[in-house]
Amino acid sequence: MNSTSGNVRAPVVLSGGFVVPEQVLCHATSLRKATRRISQMYDVVLAPCGLRSTQRSILMQIARSQVPSMSELATALVIDRSALAHNLKPLERDGFVSVDVDPNDRRSRLVTLTSVGEAKLIESQGYWEKAQECFELVLGAEQASDLRASLAFIASSEYIEVAAASQG
């Protein structure tokens, strides 16, 4: 059914007889769409402090990890190193983080949360809490908790191992 006009739509059939499902069945597509929607909401709520949700996530992970290497930070965020480097540039430019050569391994870079970054993270906390409350108000606290647990498993290396093992 077409949601705008109330009319029943004929199924879309591609060459070779492939019928395009009317609804999204792909888990990856559904997760990406949901992630974009949630990120949009968090970005709106965080806007007064000048951070986007992705930036806050990076700052929080750096604080959690203390002084991670680029590789450790990329692994923790489940992001490739080049995308991480791209996302760190504005945080470094604004003085929230510093990226320095590891004195023990000159091939490696260490990421440090600066005092300015710590202050920005603390400033953003109330806005983040408001976004969390909004999310839980709509979804429900228990369902939000269950969703976080499921997503944490999906983001874990254990999930990859289970998925790889199921492929034979």
Sequence and secondary structure as in RCSB ss.txt:
>XXXX:A:sequence
MNSTSGNVRAPVVLSGGFVVPEQVLCHATSLRKATRRISQMYDVVLAPCGLRSTQRSILMQIARSQVPSMSELAT
ALVIDRSALAHNLKPLERDGFVSVDVDPNDRRSRLVTLTSVGEAKLIESQGYWEKAQECFELVLGAEQASDLRAS
LAFIASSEYIEVAAASQG
>XXXX:A:secstr
  TTT      EE GGG EE SS   HHHHHHHHHHHHHHHHHHHHGGGT  HHHHHHHHHHHHHSS BHHHHHH
HHT  HHHHHHHHHHHHHTTSEEEEEETTEEEEEEEEE HHHHHHHHHHHHHHHHHHHHHHHHH HHHHHHHHHH
HHHHHSHHHHHHHHHHT 
